[in-house]
Amino acid sequence: TWGALVDVNYARWAVRAAVAMVPAVANGLAMDDKLREAGSLTVEADYRYGLGRWGNGTLRALVYDNRAHMGVYADAVRDVRGSVGLQPDVQRTRGYRSKWGGAVSFEHNLRGNNGIFLKLGWADGRYESWAFTEIERSLAVGGQIDGALWQRRDDRIGVALLLNGIAKEHMRYLGAGGIGFIIGDGGLHYGPEGVIEGYYAWQVTSWMALTADIQGILNPGYNRDRGPLAVGAIRLHLAY
């Protein structure tokens, strides 16, 4: 995309504002060039604090307004109500509309590579998901410690919990057989999507780290009829 950013940054706090083009179709590559009707505005503020020997951290808040040629889930469901064999199609209800959302987060560094975080997110679920993923409610919490307890100070071990959800309008659309740009099973036995992730990062040398990661996923795609899943990964990081 193309965009512009203004950042005012001081020792303790910062405020940023950004405007950017948005996709012409949901999660598409081509940008919508109707700049008077389509675009994204994001404002973020953060406050950095220190607690002496108890560490330091950042409090952050973000709000955004996305304007795009997006559909309305409730209208798509209403269009096929009473029909037999028809599935709702949110693309048929598209028009230029505004979808907003926000998030708050807390990050605290205890010392060295030890820290915790908490993030909460919310988005207006009446309108079609437009970019990246289909989430309208999100909670994430986690932490990381270094390996000082087992004489591996440069190693790190971490765990995170994530809970995602969608709005009732979005839920009804998928339940009626609607399809999004990422999810849709022709019906939906709804359940919040839960993820637990753990990793261990082994600092092999000063310039190489090897990380083993495992994720467990409950109700993938918000569907109780799918999963649970286990996903593993190995990452190699080289720095010079």
N, C-alpha and C positions, 0 to 999 in steps of 0.2 A: 504494500500500500504506500501511499504518499501522505505525509502529515507534517505538522509543525508542533514544537514543544517549547514552552516557557518554564524555566525552573528558577525559583528564588530560594536560595539555600544559605542558611546561617548555621552557627555552631550547634544550636539546640533544636531548630525546627526548619522545615522546608515546605514549600507549596509548589505544586506543579500543575500545569494545565496543558492539555494536548488536544488537537483536532486532527482527524484522519479520514481518509476515504474508506468506504465500506464496500463489500462485495455487491455486485449487481444481482446475484442470486445466492441463496443460502449456501454458505461455505465455499463459494466459487472463487476462482482465481481472478477473473476480470472485475475491475472496480467500477462502481456506478459513478458516471461523470456528471450526473445532475446534482451539482454541488448545493444548489438552493434547497433541494428536497432530501438529499441523502448525505450522511456523514456521521461521525462519532465525536462527541465531546466528553473528555474525561478530566476530572479534577481530583488531585490527591494531596493530602497533607500528612506530614509525620512529625512526631516529637521524639527527640532522643534524650534519654535521661541516664543518670549515673547514680549508683547506690554504694559507692565506695567498694569495700571488699566483697560486697554482695553482687557485684557485677554491674552491667549496664544493659540497656535495651532500647527498643523503639516501639512506639504506639503509632499506628497508621490507619487512616480512613480514606476511602475512595468512593466517588460517585461517578456515574456515567449516564449519558443519554445517547442512544443509537437511533438514528433515523434512517429507515431503509424501506424498500418495496416488499414488505413482509405481510404474511397472512395472519388470520385470526382463527385460533383453534376452535372456539365455540361456534363460529360461523360455519366452519367446515363440517362440524358434526351436525349442525342444524340443517344444512343443505341435503343431507342424506337420511334424515330422520323419517321413519316410516317406509323407507325403500328397502327392498329385499335384494341382497347380494351386492350392494354398493358400499364402497369404503370411502370415508372422508378424505379429501385431498386439499390440504391447506394452501397449496399453490393456486387454487382456483379463487381464493379469497384475497389475493394480494393487493395491496395499495400502500401508498407512502404513509408510514406511521412511526410513532416514537416509542421506543422501549427503553426503560431505564432500570438501573440496579445499583448496588453498592456493596462494599465490603469493609470490614474492620479486621485488624490483625495486631497481635502482640508477640514480640520476639524479645527474649531475654538471654543474654550471654552471662553465664555464671563465672567462668574463667577458662582460659585456653580454648579448647574445642568443645566445651560443655555448654549446652543451652537447651531452651525449651521454646515452643511456639504454639500459638492458637490463632486460627483464622475462621471468620464467619462470612458467608456471602449470600446475597439475595438478589433475584432478578424478577422482573415483571413477567409472569408466565402466561399472560393472555395471548401474547403474540409469538409468532414463529421464531424458534431458535435460529440465529443468523450466522454465527461464526464460532469456530473452534470445537465446541461440544454442546451437548444438550443437558444442561444443569441449571436449575433455578433456586435450589437451596443447597448450601454446602457448609459443612463443619469439618475442620481439620485440626488435629492436635498431635504433638509429637515432641521428641527430644533426642539429644545426642550426648554421649559422654566419650571422653578419651580413654585410652588404655592404661592410664597411670596405675590403676589398681592391680594390674597384672604385668607391670614393668614394660608396657608397650605404649608409652605416652603419645607417640605419633599416630597410633592406630585409633580408629573411631568406630563406635557401635551406635546404631540409632534405630528408633522405632516410631511409626506414625500410624494414626487411625484417621480414617476419612469416611464421612457419611454424606451421601448425595441424595437429592430428591428433586421432584418436579412439581409444578403447580397443578391444581385440580383440573384446570382447563386442558392442559397438556396431557394429563393422565387420561381424561375422558377421550381425547382424540386418539391416543394410542390404543386405548381399550376398545374403541369402535373399529379398529383395523387400520388406522392412519399410519403413515410412514414419515419419519423425519429424515434428516440428511445423514444421521448416524444410526439411529435405533428405530425399531418397529418390527413386530413379529406377526402382524395380522390379527392382533388381539393382545391383551395384557393382563396378567395376574400380578398386580402391582405390589412392589416391595421396595423400600429404600435400598439404594446400592451402598454396600459397605466394603471398605478396603482396609486391610491391615498390612503394613509393610515393615520389614526389618532388613537391616544390612550390616555388614562388617567390612570396614575398609582397612586393609593391611598395607601399611607403608613399607614396601619392600626395600627401597633405597630412598635417598633424598630426592630422586627424580622419577620414581615409579611407585604407583599405588595400584593395588588390585582389590576390587570390591565385589563381594558376593551379595546378591539381593534376592529376597523372596517376597512375593505378594500373595495374599489370600483375598479372593473377591466373592462377596455374597450378593446374590440377586443382580448379576450383570445385566446392564440395560434396563434396570428397574423391574425385572421379570422374575418372580418367585419360581417359575418353571425352569429357569436356567441356573447353572452353577450348582454348588460353589466351584470356583476355579482356583488353581494355583499356578503362578507364573514366576519363573526364576530368571535371573540374569547375572552375567559376569561382566564387569566393566574394568578396563585397563586405562589408567591415566598416566601420561608421560609429560613431564615438564622439563624444560631446559632453558 
